[in-house]
Every structure is written in C-alpha cells, then in structure tokens.
C-alpha cells in the first residue's frame, strides 16, 4: 500500500526501479490496482538485472483502495 500511495502522489507515468519496489509493483498490477509495463529481468554476466518498470495508470480499484486505506 505504501507504494500505491507514493505513486498516487506523483505525476504519471512513473518509472520504478529496484528489486523490492518492482516486486511490490507486480503485486499491485496483479491485484488490478495499477496498469504497468514491467520488463522481464535481463541476464548479465553477474546474474540478472531488472530494467525499470513504467506505471501508466492507477485504476479505479486502486483509487478505491487509496481511499479505503489512507496513510496515517
């Protein structure tokens, strides 16, 4: 919910980077709270790298969740 509130405070589209934030964004996207483009991790010599994701929209369900669970 923290990420959803943070996204609501910014002008969309927003780029999201970092493993933990992209994982949280995947959950929000699967729940139908946001519409986002999340690229697949890219194989590198050291393992994998996650390119930034792009959040295009907070859905009406996401806005309902923002009202129902305000940040305190």
C-alpha positions as CSV (number, residue, x, y, z in Angstrom):
1,X,0.0,0.0,0.0
2,X,2.9,2.3,0.7
3,X,4.0,2.1,-3.0
4,X,0.4,2.8,-4.2
5,X,0.2,5.9,-2.0
6,X,3.6,7.1,-3.3
7,X,2.6,6.5,-6.9
8,X,-0.7,8.5,-6.3
9,X,1.3,11.5,-5.2
10,X,3.4,11.6,-8.4
11,X,2.7,12.6,-11.9
12,X,2.2,9.6,-14.1
13,X,3.8,7.9,-15.9
14,X,6.4,7.0,-13.3
15,X,9.5,4.8,-13.6
16,X,10.0,2.3,-10.7
17,X,13.4,0.7,-10.2
18,X,14.8,-1.6,-7.6
19,X,14.0,-5.3,-6.9
20,X,11.8,-4.8,-3.9
21,X,9.8,-2.0,-5.4
22,X,9.3,-3.9,-8.7
23,X,8.1,-6.9,-6.7
24,X,5.6,-4.7,-4.9
25,X,4.6,-3.2,-8.3
26,X,4.0,-6.7,-9.6
27,X,1.6,-7.4,-6.7
28,X,-0.3,-4.1,-7.3
29,X,-0.5,-4.9,-11.0
30,X,-1.8,-8.5,-10.5
31,X,-4.3,-7.1,-8.0
32,X,-5.6,-4.7,-10.6
33,X,-4.6,-1.6,-8.7
34,X,-2.3,-0.2,-11.4
35,X,-1.5,-0.6,-15.1
36,X,2.2,-1.0,-15.5
37,X,4.8,-2.3,-18.0
38,X,7.2,-4.5,-16.2
39,X,10.0,-5.8,-18.3
40,X,11.5,-9.3,-17.7
41,X,14.9,-9.4,-16.0
42,X,17.8,-9.4,-18.3
43,X,20.6,-12.0,-18.0
44,X,24.0,-10.4,-17.3
45,X,27.5,-11.8,-16.7
46,X,26.9,-11.4,-12.9
47,X,23.4,-12.9,-12.9
48,X,20.3,-10.9,-13.7
49,X,19.4,-7.2,-13.8
50,X,15.9,-5.8,-13.6
51,X,15.2,-2.9,-16.0
52,X,12.9,-0.2,-14.6
53,X,9.2,-0.6,-14.8
54,X,6.8,2.0,-16.0
55,X,3.5,2.8,-14.2
56,X,1.0,4.3,-16.6
57,X,-2.2,4.4,-14.6
58,X,-3.8,3.9,-11.2
59,X,-7.0,2.1,-11.8
60,X,-10.4,2.9,-10.3
61,X,-9.9,-0.1,-8.0
62,X,-6.5,1.3,-6.9
63,X,-8.1,4.7,-6.2
64,X,-10.8,2.9,-4.1
65,X,-8.0,1.2,-2.1
66,X,-6.3,4.5,-1.6
67,X,-9.5,5.9,0.0
68,X,-10.2,2.8,2.0
69,X,-6.7,2.5,3.4
70,X,-5.3,6.0,3.9
71,X,-1.7,6.6,5.1
72,X,-1.6,7.5,8.8
